[in-house]
Amino acid sequence: MHEWVERVFASIDELIRTLPVPPDHRELLRVHLGVGRDLAEANPELPAIRLPLLVHAAITGDEIPALPVAGACTLLYLGADLLDNLLDDELPSVWRRRDPAEAYLAATTLLAVAPQLSIARLREQGKPPGRLWELSHLFARSLLTMSAGEHEDLLFAGRTDVGPETCRAMTERKSGSELALFARAAAMLATEDPTAIEEYTSFGWCLGTAGQICSDVGDIWSEGTSRDLLNGKRTLPIVHALSTLRGEPRERLQGLLGAARESGEDHEEVRTLLAEAGSMQYTALVVEVYRHRACAHLAAASPREPAGRDLKGLVDAASLVVTGQETNDTSC
């Protein structure tokens, strides 16, 4: 997969080089492209690259025509990642030496402009203008859904009245819609079969939601300080515990969550209360539901091999690890 990482970033580098912007602006974009390249090299399974390539190969047997789409997905992913880091005060070290306004500018360009220009390069493959418009519109609509989910995530911080279903819907909008975009864009490029397009879209939606919940759990139960607890995030384990506990235990958790925003000293006690509330088991069950749905949608799409096997591998990787032990894993 490292070969595809190199090819996608080479395509992105070429795109950035040709942008009609001043050199200083171009350099801002390259700063975060460097962050993204390091991330992709460390994690070749990065969905922004792998998912569109695999979906296209699953339908046509060939990944290469999907390179511009994978580039667009990667650009959007990097822009969304940078903006999320800005909002959560978790900027990579390379950005901490710069004015935050520069990071906002880079995030905006990567999110809203660069993906559209990457899609436009499909003209070189002879794709009709109508299909390019459909893909551009898809990116715009998906970004709007992702933004709505991100806004809800910000609004929920510190609240105690958010229910599990509301939290799940927010996660679907924020993260499920992102991977749904990655899968749908490649499927739209590969086929005009509406059934196949919808199955791959739903596959991405479920995969993205499961992956985000796993990431949220990993943040809370990782050793040391949890960034989500410091930011007052209302991720699914927290929301479940607040909805399940009653009386003194719930009041205690509320107090600990407030204190956890000030330092990491109370984070371990928060974890203990979440465990007592059964939030680990509940969250693991929710992830399994999304994984089973993803498997069902993938099976209905009848993917070609070996891409189908690799797509199943993405589902298998979206598994929960709680206190160092894997939950019972059910592969496709």
Buried (B, 14 or more C-beta within 10 A) or exposed (E): BEEBBEBBBEBBBEBBEEBEBEEEBBEBBBBBBEBBBEBBEEEEEBBBBBBBBBBBBBBBEEBEBBBBBBBBBBBBBBBBBBBBBBEBEEBBEEBEEEEEEBBEBBBBBBBBBBBBBBBBBBEEEEBEEEBBEBBBEBBEEBBEBBBBBBEBBEEBBEEEEBEBEBBBBBBBBBBBBBBBBBBBBBBBBBBEEEEBBBBBBBBBBBBBBBBBBBBBBBBBBEEEEBBBBBBBBBBBBBBBBBBBBEEEBBEBBEEBBEBBBEEBEBBEBBBEBBBEBBBBBBBBEBBBEBBBBBBBBBBBBEBBEEBBEBBBBBBEEBBBBBEEEEBEEEEB
